[in-house]
């Protein structure tokens, strides 16, 4: 196995680094960064990983996560439909990193031979696990609570905190331009590990009071990740989803969101066709190309990766 720069062992965080010959051995999980970055003796993984991850190779692919601390705001529908629209101009992989597998049950309901957890564990190749959805769109599925992602996150992930950086490298080699993660609203190690591997987070919200708490919590989590892991994950896109301007409370909440000038605001109107398309296992632009929300979703898709 060819090594560029240094290799990181799979030892437990906080454990003293093993000898160099073991550290670089067959049991190592590789991560690429400049060879000029030195790893001091008698250090710990906990001290070393942030420095290593900061210099992980980031060329060729832009990674986005749709995430917020509150459930029921439409993360999956936004992630899936935005991925489909973005694939009109770029090669896109949608990753179902929600242990419930909602994006998979929507867009690829047939049983999958392999899933995200298999790739993360090294039991399946990325190319074998990807499910084609459109000409430039593929899905890396998760098989719901009967699949392996939940177990992987609870038992293995703590020993492999950089596994999503490794997946990022594989996606770059696959020729992917844009990666979109659909996440659960949790704050577990799984969500944190994904968030520290992406370039930006899109924050979905509903036009209601309690969604503001979810936005604030997500902002605090990202600030913590950026500080602890020496990252620069940005979250400057806010999507107000399922807005109904006939509801006075929606209009008021939307006005409150507009005053949050640190965000680029995207407003997706309420449309029953969104839910109908999921029952039909189709992206919204396929099920109802004339939906009134598609222009705003297309604007969001075009903005992903923008400065």
C-alpha positions, 0 to 999 in steps of 0.5 A, spaced: 500 500 500 503 506 497 503 511 503 503 519 502 506 523 508 504 519 514 499 514 516 495 514 522 494 508 527 487 505 529 488 506 536 484 509 541 483 516 542 488 518 547 492 512 547 500 513 546 502 512 539 505 505 538 512 505 534 513 508 527 513 501 524 507 499 527 504 505 526 505 505 519 503 498 518 498 494 515 493 495 520 493 503 519 488 507 516 491 512 511 490 519 511 494 524 506 497 530 508 504 534 506 510 530 509 513 536 512 508 536 517 511 532 523 508 528 528 512 528 535 514 522 539 510 521 545 504 524 543 497 522 543 492 521 538 487 526 541 493 531 540 495 529 533 488 528 529 486 535 529 493 537 526 493 531 521 485 532 519 487 540 518 492 538 512 487 532 509 487 533 502 481 537 500 482 537 492 477 535 487 470 535 491 465 539 495 462 536 501 455 539 503 451 536 509 444 538 510 443 538 518 440 541 524 438 539 531 431 539 530 427 533 526 421 534 521 424 540 518 425 536 511 432 535 511 431 529 507 427 532 501 431 538 501 438 534 500 435 529 495 431 534 491 437 539 491 442 533 489 438 531 483 438 539 481 445 539 482 446 533 478 444 537 471 451 540 471 455 536 476 457 529 478 453 528 484 453 523 490 448 523 495 450 519 501 444 517 506 448 518 513 441 517 517 441 510 520 433 510 519 435 510 511 430 515 509 433 518 503 434 510 501 427 508 502 425 514 498 429 514 492 432 506 492 427 502 495 429 496 492 434 492 497 441 494 496 447 489 495 452 494 499 451 500 503 455 506 507 457 502 513 460 496 508 464 502 505 466 505 511 468 498 514 472 496 508 467 490 506 465 493 500 468 498 494 465 504 493 463 503 486 460 497 488 455 500 493 453 506 489 446 506 486 445 510 480 439 514 480 440 519 474 445 520 469 450 524 474 447 522 480 448 516 485 446 514 492 450 511 497 445 508 501 443 506 508 439 500 509 435 503 515 435 501 522 436 493 520 442 495 516 449 496 519 450 504 520 447 504 527 452 499 529 458 502 526 457 508 529 456 505 536 461 500 536 467 502 531 467 509 529 470 511 536 476 508 533 476 511 526 474 518 527 477 520 520 473 515 516 469 520 513 475 524 510 478 517 507 471 516 504 472 523 501 478 521 498 475 515 495 469 520 492 474 524 489 478 519 486 471 516 483 470 523 479 465 526 484 464 534 484 459 534 489 457 530 495 451 531 499 450 528 506 443 527 509 444 526 516 439 525 522 438 531 527 442 527 532 448 530 535 452 523 536 459 521 534 456 519 527 453 526 525 460 530 528 464 525 524 461 527 518 460 535 519 468 535 521 469 532 514 465 537 510 466 544 507 459 547 509 453 545 512 446 547 509 441 549 515 434 547 514 428 550 518 421 551 518 417 558 519 416 556 527 419 559 533 422 552 535 426 552 529 430 558 531 433 553 537 435 548 532 439 553 528 442 556 534 444 549 537 447 547 530 451 554 530 454 552 536 456 545 534 459 547 528 463 552 532 465 547 537 467 542 531 471 548 528 475 550 534 476 542 537 478 540 530 482 546 527 476 546 521 473 551 517 466 548 516 462 554 514 454 554 515 452 561 511 446 558 508 439 557 511 433 554 508 426 556 510 422 550 508 414 549 507 413 556 508 405 558 507 404 565 507 397 564 508 399 563 515 400 569 519 405 565 524 409 563 518 410 570 515 412 573 522 417 567 523 420 568 516 421 576 517 425 574 523 429 569 519 430 575 514 433 579 520 439 574 521 444 577 516 449 572 517 445 567 512 444 567 505 436 565 505 433 560 501 425 560 501 422 554 499 414 554 499 409 549 502 407 544 496 404 537 497 407 535 491 414 534 495 410 529 499 407 525 493 413 525 490 416 521 496 410 516 495 412 515 488 419 514 490 421 519 485 425 526 486 420 532 485 423 535 479 421 528 476 414 527 479 412 534 478 417 538 473 412 544 474 412 545 481 413 552 484 418 550 489 423 548 483 426 554 482 428 556 489 431 549 490 435 550 483 438 556 486 440 553 492 443 547 488 447 552 484 449 556 490 453 550 493 460 550 493 459 558 492 463 563 496 
